[in-house]
Amino acid sequence: MSETLAHDPAPPEPRPDDDAVGKQHDEETPPSPRRRTRRLTAETLLMLVVPPLLVLLVFGGYAWWHEHTHLDSVEAQQLRWKTVWRLLLQHVELTGMSALLVVVIAIPLGIAMTRGPLRRAAPLVVGVANGGQAAPSVGLIVLLAIWLGFGFWTAVLALTLYGVLPVLRNTITGLQGVDPTLVEAGRGVGMSSTAVLLRVEMPLAVPVIMAGLRTALVLIVGTAALATFINAGGLGAIITAGITNYRFRVPVAGAVLIALLALLVEWLGRLLELLARPKGL
């Protein structure tokens, strides 16, 4: 028995290089596609789930109130579903067209303000835009209506001017915040200035630019309520009609609908920001 135990071969000792080779293999192995996917934090998931649920809940409460509350003839006329949907569509059209023009104007202008000799004019342009946004929105809309006439496109122009500043300012800030070493690295590998802008600077500046766009969307939705003063339609017509007829439940209902639309638009902007954000940021 003792001889058998004495002659049992000892277990092979691990070679000291095995662990190093394994680690090196793990380091050289490319990450799986699952690791490359964009990870959502708990806060991001909360911001993506809560707003639409809140909009559905409050709108459901509004619909229940509309069906079960006794409304007189004037209130019922102003809050008919057909009228509400028509004004809501007009409000969405005003918001969508203005937001499209804001993107087309503000982002290229912000890029130009960070290039060449125009870089020196960036503080002046932002200062003028700040001054323009500080002006009362209703005054801007009315002045443009007196100059250009009443109607849809005058309201779109006023809303565009009012929403340009956040996107312009964030575009300049986002591009100026890109690490210069990354720009130099792009140029060092032979990229042109346009390629560096599109493949290095813009992807890194996207989160800041999209934050400005979300701010502009909320501003436009709220300010579009004033378009009714120049016969451009929108949900603001419900508010003015209720105040004019001394039916104060009507403007409250209109304000709730505008707030819900603003919350929904802000959520859509946040979703678009998440989709446009480059992986790894």
Sine and cosine of phi, psi and omega as CSV:
sin_phi,cos_phi,sin_psi,cos_psi,sin_omega,cos_omega
0.00,0.00,-0.71,0.70,0.00,-1.00
-0.92,0.39,-0.57,0.82,0.02,-1.00
-0.92,0.39,-0.61,0.80,0.01,-1.00
-0.90,0.45,-0.70,0.72,0.00,-1.00
-0.91,0.41,-0.56,0.83,-0.04,-1.00
-0.94,0.34,-0.52,0.85,-0.07,-1.00
-1.00,-0.10,0.02,1.00,0.04,-1.00
-0.90,0.44,0.75,-0.66,0.00,-1.00
-0.93,0.38,0.66,-0.75,0.02,-1.00
-0.95,0.30,0.54,-0.84,0.01,-1.00
-0.88,0.48,0.61,-0.79,-0.04,-1.00
-0.90,0.44,0.73,-0.68,0.02,-1.00
-0.98,0.19,0.66,-0.75,0.00,-1.00
-0.92,0.39,0.66,-0.75,0.03,-1.00
-0.95,0.32,0.64,-0.77,-0.07,-1.00
-0.90,0.44,-0.34,0.94,-0.04,-1.00
-1.00,0.08,-0.17,0.98,-0.07,-1.00
-0.88,0.47,-0.74,0.68,-0.03,-1.00
-0.90,0.44,-0.66,0.75,-0.01,-1.00
-0.90,0.43,-0.65,0.76,0.02,-1.00
-0.91,0.42,-0.65,0.76,0.02,-1.00
-0.90,0.45,-0.68,0.74,0.01,-1.00
-0.91,0.42,-0.67,0.74,0.02,-1.00
-0.89,0.46,-0.61,0.79,0.04,-1.00
-0.90,0.43,-0.66,0.75,0.02,-1.00
-0.91,0.42,-0.60,0.80,-0.01,-1.00
-0.95,0.32,-0.55,0.84,-0.02,-1.00
-0.99,0.15,-0.32,0.95,0.00,-1.00
-0.95,0.31,0.82,-0.58,-0.01,-1.00
-0.92,0.40,0.54,-0.84,0.00,-1.00
-0.89,0.45,0.56,-0.83,0.00,-1.00
-0.93,0.37,0.38,-0.93,0.02,-1.00
-0.84,0.55,-0.51,0.86,-0.01,-1.00
-0.90,0.44,-0.55,0.83,0.01,-1.00
-0.95,0.31,-0.40,0.92,-0.06,-1.00
-0.99,0.14,-0.24,0.97,-0.05,-1.00
-0.93,0.36,0.42,-0.91,-0.02,-1.00
-0.96,0.28,0.83,-0.56,-0.02,-1.00
-1.00,-0.02,0.72,-0.70,0.00,-1.00
-0.99,-0.15,0.79,-0.61,0.05,-1.00
-0.98,0.21,0.23,-0.97,0.01,-1.00
-0.89,0.45,-0.61,0.79,0.01,-1.00
-0.90,0.43,-0.66,0.75,0.02,-1.00
-0.91,0.42,-0.68,0.73,0.05,-1.00
-0.88,0.48,-0.63,0.78,0.01,-1.00
-0.89,0.45,-0.68,0.73,-0.01,-1.00
-0.94,0.34,-0.40,0.92,0.02,-1.00
-1.00,0.09,-0.42,0.91,-0.09,-1.00
-0.99,-0.12,-0.66,0.75,-0.14,-0.99
-0.92,0.39,-0.74,0.67,-0.07,-1.00
-0.84,0.55,-0.75,0.66,0.00,-1.00
-0.90,0.43,-0.58,0.82,0.06,-1.00
-0.91,0.42,-0.64,0.76,0.03,-1.00
-0.91,0.42,-0.65,0.76,0.04,-1.00
-0.89,0.47,-0.71,0.71,0.01,-1.00
-0.89,0.45,-0.66,0.75,-0.02,-1.00
-0.91,0.42,-0.74,0.67,-0.03,-1.00
-0.93,0.36,-0.64,0.77,0.02,-1.00
-0.92,0.40,-0.59,0.81,0.09,-1.00
-0.88,0.47,-0.64,0.77,0.07,-1.00
-0.90,0.44,-0.64,0.77,0.05,-1.00
-0.90,0.44,-0.68,0.73,0.01,-1.00
-0.90,0.45,-0.65,0.76,0.04,-1.00
-0.90,0.44,-0.69,0.73,0.03,-1.00
-0.89,0.46,-0.65,0.76,-0.03,-1.00
-0.90,0.44,-0.58,0.81,-0.06,-1.00
-1.00,0.10,-0.43,0.90,-0.13,-0.99
-0.93,-0.36,-0.02,1.00,0.02,-1.00
-0.99,-0.17,0.66,-0.75,0.03,-1.00
-0.97,0.24,0.87,-0.49,0.02,-1.00
-0.92,-0.40,0.68,-0.73,0.06,-1.00
-0.96,0.27,0.00,-1.00,-0.12,-0.99
-0.89,0.45,-0.61,0.79,-0.01,-1.00
-0.93,0.36,-0.71,0.70,0.01,-1.00
-0.90,0.43,-0.68,0.73,0.00,-1.00
-0.89,0.45,-0.58,0.82,0.01,-1.00
-0.92,0.38,-0.64,0.76,-0.04,-1.00
-0.97,0.23,-0.46,0.89,-0.08,-1.00
-0.95,-0.31,0.35,0.94,0.10,-0.99
-0.87,0.49,0.60,-0.80,-0.02,-1.00
-0.86,0.51,-0.61,0.80,0.00,-1.00
-0.88,0.47,-0.68,0.74,0.02,-1.00
-0.92,0.38,-0.67,0.74,-0.02,-1.00
-0.89,0.47,-0.72,0.70,-0.01,-1.00
-0.91,0.41,-0.61,0.80,0.02,-1.00
-0.91,0.42,-0.72,0.69,0.01,-1.00
-0.93,0.38,-0.57,0.82,0.05,-1.00
-0.90,0.43,-0.66,0.75,0.03,-1.00
-0.89,0.45,-0.66,0.75,0.05,-1.00
-0.89,0.46,-0.65,0.76,0.00,-1.00
-0.90,0.43,-0.66,0.75,0.03,-1.00
-0.91,0.40,-0.64,0.77,0.03,-1.00
-0.89,0.45,-0.70,0.72,0.05,-1.00
-0.86,0.50,-0.72,0.70,-0.03,-1.00
-0.91,0.41,-0.73,0.68,-0.05,-1.00
-0.90,0.43,-0.71,0.70,-0.01,-1.00
-0.91,0.40,-0.66,0.75,0.01,-1.00
-0.91,0.41,-0.67,0.74,0.01,-1.00
-0.90,0.44,-0.62,0.78,0.03,-1.00
-0.89,0.45,-0.69,0.72,0.02,-1.00
-0.92,0.40,-0.58,0.81,0.04,-1.00
-0.88,0.48,-0.71,0.71,0.01,-1.00
-0.90,0.44,-0.69,0.72,-0.04,-1.00
-0.91,0.42,-0.56,0.83,-0.06,-1.00
-1.00,0.00,-0.75,0.66,-0.21,-0.98
-0.96,0.30,-0.67,0.74,-0.07,-1.00
-0.93,0.37,-0.76,0.65,0.08,-1.00
-0.87,0.49,-0.61,0.79,0.03,-1.00
-0.91,0.41,-0.64,0.77,0.05,-1.00
-0.91,0.42,-0.62,0.79,0.06,-1.00
-0.90,0.44,-0.69,0.73,-0.01,-1.00
-0.90,0.44,-0.54,0.84,-0.02,-1.00
-0.95,0.30,-0.13,0.99,0.05,-1.00
-0.94,-0.35,0.26,0.97,-0.06,-1.00
-0.81,-0.59,0.70,-0.72,0.18,-0.98
0.84,0.55,-0.59,-0.81,-0.06,-1.00
-0.92,0.39,-0.38,0.92,0.00,-1.00
-0.93,0.37,-0.23,0.97,-0.01,-1.00
-0.87,0.49,-0.54,0.84,0.00,-1.00
-0.94,0.34,-0.41,0.91,-0.03,-1.00
-1.00,0.07,-0.10,1.00,-0.06,-1.00
-0.85,0.53,-0.74,0.67,0.02,-1.00
-0.87,0.50,-0.61,0.79,0.00,-1.00
-0.92,0.40,-0.69,0.72,-0.01,-1.00
-0.90,0.44,-0.69,0.72,0.02,-1.00
-0.91,0.42,-0.60,0.80,0.04,-1.00
-0.90,0.44,-0.68,0.73,0.05,-1.00
-0.90,0.44,-0.66,0.75,0.03,-1.00
-0.91,0.42,-0.63,0.78,0.06,-1.00
-0.88,0.48,-0.68,0.73,0.03,-1.00
-0.90,0.44,-0.62,0.78,0.03,-1.00
-0.91,0.41,-0.61,0.79,0.00,-1.00
-0.97,0.26,-0.41,0.91,0.04,-1.00
-0.94,0.34,-0.36,0.93,0.03,-1.00
-0.93,0.38,0.56,-0.83,0.03,-1.00
-0.86,0.52,0.74,-0.67,-0.06,-1.00
-0.90,0.43,-0.61,0.79,0.00,-1.00
-0.91,0.40,-0.57,0.82,0.05,-1.00
-0.91,0.40,-0.66,0.75,0.04,-1.00
-0.88,0.47,-0.69,0.73,-0.01,-1.00
-0.90,0.43,-0.70,0.72,-0.03,-1.00
-0.93,0.38,-0.67,0.74,0.01,-1.00
-0.89,0.46,-0.68,0.74,0.04,-1.00
-0.91,0.41,-0.57,0.82,0.02,-1.00
-0.93,0.38,-0.62,0.79,0.05,-1.00
-0.91,0.41,-0.58,0.81,-0.04,-1.00
-0.98,0.18,-0.73,0.69,-0.14,-0.99
-0.97,-0.25,-0.20,0.98,-0.05,-1.00
0.98,-0.19,0.33,-0.94,-0.03,-1.00
-0.98,0.17,0.39,-0.92,0.10,-1.00
0.68,-0.73,-0.04,-1.00,-0.12,-0.99
-0.89,0.46,-0.75,0.66,-0.13,-0.99
-0.95,0.31,-0.50,0.87,0.10,-0.99
-0.91,0.41,-0.65,0.76,0.06,-1.00
-0.91,0.42,-0.63,0.77,0.03,-1.00
-0.89,0.46,-0.67,0.74,0.02,-1.00
-0.88,0.47,-0.70,0.71,0.00,-1.00
-0.90,0.43,-0.69,0.73,0.01,-1.00
-0.91,0.40,-0.58,0.81,0.04,-1.00
-0.90,0.43,-0.72,0.69,0.03,-1.00
-0.88,0.48,-0.57,0.82,-0.03,-1.00
-0.97,0.24,-0.43,0.90,-0.05,-1.00
-0.99,-0.17,-0.04,1.00,-0.05,-1.00
-0.94,0.35,-0.63,0.78,-0.17,-0.99
-0.84,0.55,-0.79,0.62,-0.05,-1.00
-0.85,0.53,-0.65,0.76,-0.02,-1.00
-0.95,0.31,-0.66,0.75,0.03,-1.00
-0.88,0.47,-0.74,0.67,-0.03,-1.00
-0.89,0.45,-0.68,0.73,-0.02,-1.00
-0.95,0.32,-0.51,0.86,0.07,-1.00
-0.90,0.43,-0.72,0.70,0.03,-1.00
-0.89,0.45,-0.71,0.70,-0.02,-1.00
-0.90,0.44,-0.67,0.74,-0.02,-1.00
-0.91,0.42,-0.67,0.74,-0.01,-1.00
-0.95,0.32,-0.60,0.80,0.03,-1.00
-0.95,0.33,-0.36,0.93,-0.01,-1.00
-1.00,0.08,-0.05,1.00,0.03,-1.00
-0.94,0.35,0.68,-0.73,0.00,-1.00
-0.87,0.49,0.85,-0.53,-0.01,-1.00
-0.87,0.49,-0.46,0.89,0.01,-1.00
-0.91,0.42,-0.53,0.85,0.05,-1.00
-0.94,0.35,-0.62,0.78,0.06,-1.00
-0.90,0.44,-0.70,0.71,0.02,-1.00
-0.91,0.42,-0.58,0.81,0.04,-1.00
-0.90,0.43,-0.65,0.76,0.05,-1.00
-0.89,0.46,-0.68,0.74,0.04,-1.00
-0.93,0.36,-0.52,0.86,-0.01,-1.00
-0.92,0.38,-0.44,0.90,0.02,-1.00
-1.00,-0.03,0.15,0.99,0.12,-0.99
0.99,-0.14,0.20,0.98,0.02,-1.00
-0.96,0.28,0.56,-0.83,0.12,-0.99
-0.98,0.21,0.15,-0.99,0.01,-1.00
-0.88,0.47,-0.63,0.78,0.02,-1.00
-0.92,0.40,-0.66,0.75,0.01,-1.00
-0.91,0.41,-0.64,0.77,0.05,-1.00
-0.89,0.46,-0.66,0.75,0.01,-1.00
-0.89,0.45,-0.73,0.69,-0.10,-1.00
-0.98,0.19,-0.52,0.85,-0.12,-0.99
-0.97,-0.24,-0.25,0.97,-0.02,-1.00
-0.86,-0.52,-0.85,0.52,-0.15,-0.99
-0.95,0.30,-0.77,0.64,-0.05,-1.00
-0.88,0.47,-0.71,0.71,0.05,-1.00
-0.86,0.51,-0.59,0.81,0.01,-1.00
-0.97,0.26,-0.45,0.89,-0.01,-1.00
-1.00,0.00,-0.13,0.99,-0.06,-1.00
-0.82,0.57,-0.72,0.69,-0.02,-1.00
-0.85,0.52,-0.65,0.76,-0.01,-1.00
-0.94,0.35,-0.67,0.75,0.00,-1.00
-0.90,0.44,-0.67,0.74,-0.03,-1.00
-0.93,0.37,-0.52,0.85,0.08,-1.00
-0.90,0.44,-0.65,0.76,0.08,-1.00
-0.91,0.42,-0.59,0.81,0.03,-1.00
-0.91,0.41,-0.65,0.76,0.04,-1.00
-0.88,0.47,-0.67,0.74,0.05,-1.00
-0.88,0.47,-0.68,0.73,0.01,-1.00
-0.90,0.44,-0.63,0.78,0.00,-1.00
-0.89,0.46,-0.69,0.72,0.00,-1.00
-0.91,0.42,-0.66,0.75,0.05,-1.00
-0.88,0.48,-0.68,0.74,-0.03,-1.00
-0.91,0.41,-0.68,0.73,-0.01,-1.00
-0.88,0.48,-0.70,0.71,0.00,-1.00
-0.93,0.37,-0.67,0.74,-0.04,-1.00
-0.95,0.31,-0.44,0.90,0.00,-1.00
-0.89,0.46,-0.31,0.95,0.07,-1.00
-0.90,0.45,-0.40,0.92,0.00,-1.00
-0.99,0.13,-0.15,0.99,-0.01,-1.00
-0.91,0.42,-0.31,0.95,0.00,-1.00
-0.91,0.41,-0.38,0.92,-0.01,-1.00
-0.94,0.33,-0.30,0.95,0.03,-1.00
-0.88,-0.47,0.47,0.88,0.09,-1.00
0.86,0.50,0.63,0.78,0.03,-1.00
-0.97,-0.23,0.06,1.00,0.05,-1.00
0.98,0.18,-0.26,-0.97,-0.02,-1.00
0.97,-0.23,0.17,-0.99,-0.05,-1.00
-0.93,0.36,-0.23,0.97,0.07,-1.00
-0.88,0.47,-0.37,0.93,0.04,-1.00
-0.89,0.46,-0.54,0.84,0.04,-1.00
-0.91,0.40,-0.66,0.75,-0.02,-1.00
-0.91,0.40,-0.75,0.67,-0.03,-1.00
-0.91,0.41,-0.60,0.80,0.02,-1.00
-0.91,0.41,-0.65,0.76,0.02,-1.00
-0.92,0.40,-0.64,0.77,0.02,-1.00
-0.93,0.37,-0.66,0.75,-0.02,-1.00
-0.89,0.45,-0.62,0.79,-0.05,-1.00
-1.00,-0.09,0.13,0.99,0.03,-1.00
0.85,0.53,0.63,0.78,0.10,-0.99
-0.92,-0.40,1.00,-0.01,-0.23,-0.97
-0.97,0.23,-0.23,0.97,0.12,-0.99
-0.95,0.30,-0.44,0.90,-0.01,-1.00
-0.93,0.37,-0.78,0.63,0.03,-1.00
-0.90,0.44,-0.51,0.86,0.07,-1.00
-0.90,0.43,-0.68,0.74,0.04,-1.00
-0.89,0.46,-0.66,0.75,0.03,-1.00
-0.90,0.43,-0.64,0.77,0.03,-1.00
-0.90,0.43,-0.63,0.78,0.03,-1.00
-0.89,0.45,-0.67,0.74,0.01,-1.00
-0.90,0.43,-0.65,0.76,0.03,-1.00
-0.91,0.42,-0.67,0.75,0.01,-1.00
-0.89,0.45,-0.65,0.76,0.03,-1.00
-0.91,0.42,-0.64,0.77,0.03,-1.00
-0.91,0.41,-0.65,0.76,0.03,-1.00
-0.89,0.45,-0.66,0.75,0.02,-1.00
-0.90,0.43,-0.64,0.77,0.01,-1.00
-0.93,0.38,-0.65,0.76,0.02,-1.00
-0.91,0.41,-0.65,0.76,0.05,-1.00
-0.89,0.47,-0.62,0.79,0.05,-1.00
-0.91,0.41,-0.66,0.75,0.04,-1.00
-0.89,0.45,-0.62,0.78,0.06,-1.00
-0.90,0.43,-0.62,0.78,0.04,-1.00
-0.92,0.39,-0.63,0.78,0.04,-1.00
-0.90,0.43,-0.66,0.75,0.04,-1.00
-0.91,0.43,-0.61,0.79,0.05,-1.00
-0.89,0.46,-0.65,0.76,0.02,-1.00
-0.91,0.42,-0.64,0.77,0.00,-1.00
-0.95,0.33,-0.55,0.83,-0.03,-1.00
-0.99,0.11,-0.28,0.96,-0.04,-1.00
-0.93,0.36,0.77,-0.64,0.02,-1.00
-0.90,0.44,0.50,-0.87,0.02,-1.00
-0.91,0.41,0.66,-0.75,0.01,-1.00
0.99,-0.13,-0.16,0.99,0.02,-1.00
-0.98,-0.17,0.00,0.00,0.00,0.00
